[in-house]
Structures are given as C-alpha cells and as structure tokens.
C-alpha cells in the first residue's frame, strides 16, 4: 500500500483572471505534496492563460494546461479526468480555493478506508463572499446525503475527492446532456448504484464563492434546473413522486432566490439562512 498516492486536481477555466490567483495560491500551499495539477481552459480571451503559465513556472509539482473549445463545463471536466493520472481526483472551480490541509485530509481518509477503489471522499465547505469573507458553512455528512439525495444535490461537489475507478468503471464520466446539474446526476447514480461508499473528512476542504447559475433569480433557469432533476431521478422514482419533488424544488427555489435578491441585507436572512 502506497500511503502517499498521487492526487490529480483539475480546474476548468474560462476568462477566470479575476479569482484564479486565489485558486493557484491554495494549490501551492497544500501540506500534501504528491499531486499533479491540470488546467482545462476554454480558450480564454483575458489573462487566464498567461497567469496559468506563470504559475506553472513556479509550481514544484507537475502541471499541464490544455486550452481549446469545449461543449461546456462538464465536457471540460471530462477532458481533465481523461488526462488525470492520480488515484484520487479533485475538481476545483476557478473562483474557489482549497484549505491548506484539504489534500492531506482526503488522503488520510482514503488510507483509513484501506484505499478502497469505490470511494467518494467529501469535506465540508465554507461559502465566502467575493472578497473571500466567510458567509456560512456547508456541512457534508451521511445524514444530509441520505435525507436530501432524492430531492436535490445534498453535498458540495467542489468538496469531492473521487477515486478514478468511479469515472473509469463504476459510474462513468459526467453526462453532458444533463444541463446545469451533471454533478447531481453523477452523485445520484453513485448513491443508487450500491457500489459506492461515501466517506467524510469532517473538516473544511474548500472555500466557495457564492454566485453562479444556482444563485440567480431567473425563472427560466430555475425551471431548467427543476426539469433536469426530474431527468436525473427518472427510472428511480414514480412519475407522481418525481413530479411533486420538481414542483417543490421550483417553488422553494423561486422563493429563496427572490428573498436573496431583494432582502439579502435583512436581519432575517443573515441570522436564519434556512
């Protein structure tokens, strides 16, 4: 047993110059050193590639940069997974940044579970503002997974560390036909397969900036996300149950995003996020 397995970290970029330096610094500051870094770029038009090349010059570990057109973020992630050589694979967004001990805790959990090749290892996540200030904490654990998986994505995907065997054999790559929530599709398939074990580090792994598609008050986008959830669960749930869950998600998300957009500074939303 090699107690220091190679970890692959993949970052997908497109015009990411605003925050990518924070991402790079968090890679450089990892306490666990046996990793490779892959940047999969979608032909950025800003300084993203320039910054990536400068970072490659100073990073001690192997770093590979691929810049070409893609069919979206999950297609780019799949490209990175195909190129990755590590036993364990992490996907870090270009506006997020790791805690210094993130990889160390993933590997520690991996070793404690006899380096099983059916593992998804999950840390907790800090949700932060644009300037990196803590907003709130997202805890990931088995109770949350079991209680919410039939309704929505219960875990924070950038806090995942996945054994490559899941992508190569057990589950497969991200389904790019599932728009917006292919991470939920992957997690749901893994949960339902009966072949995958979820293990939790019980420590914060990643800091995520709020924003993106899941934080926009747009009825069309919210509807698309609801329908995508229906597609993910189709074949596992009855039509009535699945439809009811989609309606529940749509109505709750409309209310949540409305309150967040128009009452974000209210005392209520600051003290009671639920």
C-alpha positions as CSV (number, residue, x, y, z in Angstrom):
1,X,0.0,0.0,0.0
2,X,1.4,3.4,-1.0
3,X,0.4,5.8,1.8
4,X,1.2,8.8,-0.5
5,X,-1.0,8.2,-3.6
6,X,-0.9,10.7,-6.4
7,X,-3.8,13.1,-6.4
8,X,-5.0,14.9,-9.5
9,X,-6.5,18.4,-9.2
10,X,-8.5,19.7,-12.1
11,X,-9.5,23.3,-12.6
12,X,-11.7,24.3,-15.5
13,X,-11.3,27.9,-16.6
14,X,-12.8,30.5,-19.0
15,X,-11.9,34.2,-18.6
16,X,-11.1,33.4,-15.0
17,X,-8.4,36.1,-14.3
18,X,-10.5,37.8,-11.5
19,X,-10.1,35.0,-8.9
20,X,-7.7,32.4,-10.4
21,X,-4.8,33.7,-8.4
22,X,-6.5,32.7,-5.1
23,X,-7.1,29.2,-6.6
24,X,-3.4,28.9,-7.6
25,X,-2.2,30.0,-4.2
26,X,-4.3,27.4,-2.5
27,X,-2.8,24.7,-4.7
28,X,0.7,25.9,-3.9
29,X,0.0,26.0,-0.2
30,X,-1.1,22.4,0.2
31,X,0.5,20.5,3.0
32,X,0.3,17.2,1.0
33,X,2.7,17.4,-1.9
34,X,2.2,14.4,-4.1
35,X,-0.2,15.8,-6.6
36,X,-0.5,16.9,-10.2
37,X,-2.4,20.0,-11.4
38,X,-4.4,20.2,-14.6
39,X,-5.9,23.4,-16.0
40,X,-8.5,22.9,-18.7
41,X,-9.2,26.2,-20.4
42,X,-12.0,27.0,-22.9
43,X,-9.9,29.4,-25.0
44,X,-10.0,32.3,-22.6
45,X,-9.7,35.8,-24.0
46,X,-8.4,37.5,-20.9
47,X,-5.1,36.9,-18.9
48,X,-6.1,33.5,-17.6
49,X,-3.7,31.5,-19.7
50,X,-0.8,34.0,-19.0
51,X,-1.4,33.6,-15.3
52,X,-1.6,29.8,-15.6
53,X,1.7,29.7,-17.5
54,X,3.4,31.9,-14.8
55,X,2.1,29.7,-12.1
56,X,3.4,26.6,-13.9
57,X,6.8,28.1,-13.8
58,X,6.8,28.3,-10.0
59,X,4.9,25.2,-9.1
60,X,7.1,22.3,-7.9
61,X,4.6,19.7,-9.0
62,X,3.7,18.6,-12.5
63,X,1.2,20.9,-14.1
64,X,-0.5,20.5,-17.5
65,X,-2.5,23.2,-19.4
66,X,-5.0,22.4,-22.2
67,X,-6.7,25.3,-23.9
68,X,-9.3,24.5,-26.6
69,X,-13.0,25.0,-27.3
70,X,-15.3,22.8,-25.2
71,X,-19.0,22.0,-25.0
72,X,-19.5,23.4,-21.5
73,X,-18.0,23.0,-18.0
74,X,-18.8,19.3,-17.6
75,X,-17.3,18.5,-21.0
76,X,-14.2,20.3,-19.9
77,X,-14.2,18.4,-16.6
78,X,-14.4,15.1,-18.5
79,X,-11.3,16.2,-20.6
80,X,-9.4,16.7,-17.3
81,X,-10.5,13.4,-15.9
82,X,-9.3,11.6,-19.0
83,X,-5.9,13.2,-18.7
84,X,-5.6,12.7,-15.0
85,X,-3.0,10.2,-13.7
86,X,-3.9,10.2,-10.0
87,X,-5.6,7.5,-8.0
88,X,-7.8,10.3,-6.5
89,X,-9.3,13.1,-8.5
90,X,-10.4,16.5,-7.2
91,X,-12.2,19.2,-9.2
92,X,-11.6,22.8,-8.0
93,X,-13.5,25.6,-9.6
94,X,-11.6,28.6,-10.9
95,X,-13.2,31.0,-8.4
96,X,-12.8,28.7,-5.4
97,X,-9.8,27.9,-3.2
98,X,-8.7,24.9,-1.1
99,X,-7.9,24.9,2.6
100,X,-4.1,24.1,3.1
101,X,-4.8,20.7,4.6
102,X,-7.5,19.6,2.0
103,X,-5.5,17.0,0.2
104,X,-3.9,15.8,3.4
105,X,-7.3,15.1,4.9
106,X,-8.6,13.4,1.7
107,X,-5.6,11.0,1.6
108,X,-5.8,10.4,5.4
109,X,-9.4,9.3,5.0
110,X,-8.5,7.2,1.9
111,X,-5.8,5.4,3.8
112,X,-8.1,4.8,6.8
113,X,-10.5,3.1,4.4
114,X,-7.9,0.7,3.1
115,X,-7.5,2.7,-0.1
116,X,-10.8,1.2,-1.5
117,X,-11.4,2.0,-5.1
118,X,-15.1,2.7,-4.7
119,X,-14.8,5.8,-2.6
120,X,-16.1,9.4,-2.8
121,X,-14.4,11.3,0.0
122,X,-16.2,14.6,0.9
123,X,-15.1,17.5,3.0
124,X,-17.1,20.5,4.3
125,X,-17.2,23.8,2.6
126,X,-17.1,27.5,3.5
127,X,-19.3,29.7,1.4
128,X,-17.5,33.0,1.1
129,X,-18.1,36.5,-0.4
130,X,-16.4,37.9,-3.5
131,X,-13.6,39.1,-1.3
132,X,-13.2,35.8,0.5
133,X,-15.0,36.6,3.7
134,X,-16.9,33.8,5.4
135,X,-20.6,33.9,4.9
136,X,-21.7,30.5,6.3
137,X,-20.5,26.8,6.5
138,X,-21.9,23.9,4.5
139,X,-21.5,20.7,6.4
140,X,-21.5,17.4,4.5
141,X,-22.3,14.1,6.2
142,X,-24.2,10.9,5.8
143,X,-27.4,12.2,7.4
144,X,-27.6,15.1,4.9
145,X,-26.8,12.7,2.0
146,X,-29.5,10.2,2.9
147,X,-32.2,12.8,3.8
148,X,-31.8,15.0,0.7
149,X,-30.4,13.0,-2.2
150,X,-33.9,12.1,-3.5
151,X,-34.8,15.8,-3.7
152,X,-31.7,17.7,-4.7
153,X,-27.9,17.7,-4.7
154,X,-27.2,17.3,-1.0
155,X,-23.4,17.7,-1.0
156,X,-21.0,20.4,-2.2
157,X,-19.4,19.0,-5.3
158,X,-16.1,21.0,-5.2
159,X,-15.5,19.3,-1.8
160,X,-15.4,15.9,-3.5
161,X,-12.3,13.7,-3.9
162,X,-13.2,10.7,-6.1
163,X,-11.3,7.5,-6.8
164,X,-10.6,7.3,-10.5
165,X,-12.3,3.9,-10.7
166,X,-15.7,5.5,-10.4
167,X,-15.1,7.6,-13.5
168,X,-13.4,4.7,-15.4
169,X,-15.7,1.8,-14.4
170,X,-18.3,2.1,-11.7
171,X,-20.3,5.2,-12.7
172,X,-18.7,6.9,-15.7
173,X,-17.9,10.5,-16.7
174,X,-20.2,13.4,-16.3
175,X,-23.3,13.2,-18.5
176,X,-23.0,16.4,-20.6
177,X,-26.6,16.1,-21.7
178,X,-27.8,16.8,-18.2
179,X,-27.6,20.6,-18.3
180,X,-26.5,22.6,-15.2
181,X,-26.6,19.7,-12.7
182,X,-24.4,16.9,-14.1
183,X,-22.7,16.8,-10.6
184,X,-26.1,15.8,-9.1
185,X,-26.6,13.2,-11.8
186,X,-23.2,11.7,-11.0
187,X,-23.8,11.7,-7.3
188,X,-27.3,10.3,-7.6
189,X,-26.0,7.4,-9.8
190,X,-23.2,6.7,-7.3
191,X,-25.7,6.7,-4.4
192,X,-28.1,4.4,-6.2
193,X,-25.5,2.0,-7.6
194,X,-25.0,0.3,-4.3
195,X,-21.3,0.0,-5.2
196,X,-20.0,3.4,-4.0
197,X,-19.1,4.4,-0.4
198,X,-19.2,8.0,0.7
199,X,-16.7,8.9,3.4
200,X,-16.5,12.3,5.1
201,X,-13.4,14.1,6.4
202,X,-15.4,16.2,8.9
203,X,-13.1,19.2,8.1
204,X,-13.4,22.1,5.7
205,X,-11.8,21.3,2.4
206,X,-12.8,24.2,0.1
207,X,-13.9,27.8,0.1
208,X,-16.6,28.6,-2.5
209,X,-17.6,32.0,-3.7
210,X,-21.4,32.5,-3.8
211,X,-22.8,33.0,-7.3
212,X,-23.2,31.1,-10.5
213,X,-26.3,29.6,-12.1
214,X,-27.6,28.2,-8.8
215,X,-27.7,31.7,-7.2
216,X,-29.6,33.6,-10.0
217,X,-33.2,34.7,-9.7
218,X,-34.2,33.7,-13.2
219,X,-37.5,31.7,-13.6
220,X,-36.2,30.1,-16.8
221,X,-33.0,28.8,-15.2
222,X,-34.8,27.6,-12.1
223,X,-37.3,25.7,-14.3
224,X,-34.5,24.2,-16.3
225,X,-32.9,23.0,-13.0
226,X,-36.2,21.5,-11.9
227,X,-36.6,19.6,-15.1
228,X,-33.0,18.4,-15.0
229,X,-33.7,17.0,-11.6
230,X,-36.7,15.1,-13.0
231,X,-34.5,13.6,-15.7
232,X,-31.9,12.5,-13.1
233,X,-34.4,10.7,-11.0
234,X,-36.5,9.3,-13.8
235,X,-36.4,5.5,-13.6
236,X,-35.7,5.5,-9.9
237,X,-38.9,7.2,-8.7
238,X,-42.6,7.1,-9.7
239,X,-43.9,9.8,-12.0
240,X,-46.1,11.3,-9.3
241,X,-43.3,11.4,-6.7
242,X,-40.8,12.8,-9.1
243,X,-43.2,15.5,-10.4
244,X,-44.1,16.5,-6.9
245,X,-40.4,16.9,-5.9
246,X,-39.8,19.0,-9.0
247,X,-42.7,21.3,-8.1
248,X,-41.4,21.5,-4.5
249,X,-37.9,22.4,-5.7
250,X,-39.2,25.0,-8.2
251,X,-41.5,26.8,-5.7
252,X,-38.9,26.8,-2.9
253,X,-36.1,27.9,-5.2
254,X,-38.2,30.8,-6.6
255,X,-38.9,32.0,-3.0
256,X,-35.3,31.6,-1.9
257,X,-33.9,33.4,-4.8
258,X,-36.5,36.2,-4.6
259,X,-35.7,36.7,-0.9
260,X,-32.0,36.6,-1.6
261,X,-32.2,39.2,-4.4
262,X,-34.5,41.7,-2.7
263,X,-33.9,41.1,1.0
264,X,-30.2,40.0,1.1
265,X,-29.3,42.6,3.7
266,X,-32.2,41.9,6.0
267,X,-31.5,40.6,9.5
268,X,-33.7,37.6,8.9
269,X,-31.6,36.2,6.1
270,X,-28.4,37.0,7.9
271,X,-29.4,35.1,11.0
272,X,-31.6,32.3,9.6
273,X,-30.4,31.0,6.3
274,X,-32.8,28.1,6.4
